[in-house]
Amino acid sequence: MKEDIISTIEEYKNTLDIEGFSTMMKNPSFCYKFYWLEAIVILISEGTTQTTFNDIIDEMIVNAWYSVTEFHVHLSGIVSGQVRDGLERAVLKLQSISGLKSNSSKMEIKEVIKLHDNELVSEKKQLTNMVPYRALAGFFVNHNYSVNWDSTVRLVEYIQAFDKEYARLPYVFGTSPNLKKEVIFNPDWIKMIQDNTVSILGWIQYEKIKWLQNNNPEVPGLVYKLAPLDEKMRKLGAVRNLWEGIMSDNIIRDVFTGESLNDVKYEIDHFVPWSFVMNDELWNLMPMLSSLNSSKSNKLPKWDPFFKVFMNNQYVMYQAIQSKETIHRLYEKCYKDNLHSLWANQELYIPGNDKETFANILEKNMRPVYDSAKRQGYQTWEI
């Protein structure tokens, strides 16, 4: 990916240090280094020529908001039960003090940041300790330029001197203090970034996903958890038709209340939240009362006693699939969108399983997914 970016912006190599730029995400200690560069690229693409630490960090919080609040992605992992990444801590604090929803718009998030700006000062300052300066380290190495990293005041001087003597850096800093410090973008770098915004953001996303996957090894579908997704991605029509067919001959009860679903409004929902599994697999889906659906949201039901009830409904479905041709045809229509797991196709839904065998297979495969979601920070639903 790095080589592809260098090749894409090859025309600029005679005037800009493209190799130095390609190292801006090298050897990060924390994930917010990716978000720093991403925020700068986004601001430049929008026509910004000069900004401040504060405005860049606001952009970083917006870009990390959805992954952290909706999907519980840990940006740099957890140590001794504590969040390592300062950006993640800033997002979680903002969510706690504001109550803002995870699917809020960029404008809504920025308005709430302004409203609570004084309460976020310590988190914001921590994010500016080194990353704005360390991100430029690759440019210094290429020129064998010795830098003293111990003092941010001296660093600003080093960077200004280097920029004048050796090469034009993507940005330099002004003299204002703390979060008001100016970040001034070089006009030639602005043009290069604006000409190649899509490619550069793709590269940042690629590197960020690798980092996040290493720090969230249990999280499935992480590539889809970096930005809000279209609800239309969910494919539940065939599953609903299957349950409609089953209910024509069977009474199916809500997993959580025991109420019959045959003559009431119900939804097809996920036992383990969709926001964690990121799929619509049949083995994780259930009909449930519409009135409860919004309350459950992306929370985890208690495993006991609800998994056993969920499994009973799944077994009723299984028996109907095996015994009635019309139901089996409805089941076959789920193949495209809802039957991709090998274990479900090769073990769970094959003919000949008695109830105990079916229950054991379902629990053996679902419990690790459930436990992973719990470890990731998904809350338990109190019905």
Disulfide bonds with the S-S distance in Angstrom:
none
